[in-house]
């Protein structure tokens, strides 16, 4: 069973027609790493969670909690949180 974080990621990659391979490349990790995290229900580090949210045009809060889908979009760049 997928953890809710990955269920939301998979839902939005499907609806936006973004492959998991493209998502992995967009956030600068290997596709195999992403597949491993999803398969074993592992959370990425917080910076990577923000990067995933940014690629999908969602808030990290929504991906992590399932609430506040219309929150401000956040981007994490070089360790600095920007609103």
N, C-alpha and C positions, 0 to 999 in steps of 0.2 A: 504494500500500500504506500502510495506517495504521501509525503508530508504536505500539508496545505500550501506551503511556500512554493514547492515545485508543481503542485497542481495548478496554481494560479499562473506560474511561468508557462507551463505547457499550454494552458487554455489560451493565453494571449499570444504565444508564438503561433499557434494554429490559426487564430482569428486574424492575425496580422500577416500570415503567410511568411513567417520568418523561421527558417530551419534552425534546429538546435546547433548545427555546424556553423551557420552564419552568426548566431548569437554568440557562440564561443569565440569565433574570430573577432567579432565586434568588441568584446570585452578583454581580448588579449590573453585568452587561455586556450589550451588544447581541447579539442572536441572530446577526446577520451576522458579528460578530467571532468568536464561537464556531465558526461554520461555517467561516470562513476558517482558523482555527487547525487545525481537524480536517482540512480539505481539503489544506492545505499542510504538515501535519505539524509545526506550530510548537508549542513548549511555552509554556504560560502562565507568568507570573511565579510565584514560590514562594507568595506570599500567595493568589493565585487558585487554585493547585493545592490548597492547604489548604482553601480555600472549597469547591471542587468535591468534594473528599473528604468534607468535613463534610456537604454536601447528600446525598451518596450513603451516608452512614453508614459510610465506610471510612477507613482510615488513608491519609495521603498517601504513606507509605512503600510501601504496597501498590500504589497507582496508579502510582508512579514506577518501582518495581522489579519488581513482580509477586510479591513475597514478603511474608510476615508479615501475611497478611490479617486475622488476629485480634489485631493489635497494638492498643494503646490508641488511642482516637479522639482526634484533636487538633482544636482549633478555633483559628483565628487571628482575633482581634478587635482592630481598631485598632492593628495592629502588634505586639501582645503574644501570644506563644505560651502557650496554656493547655492543660494536660493534664486 
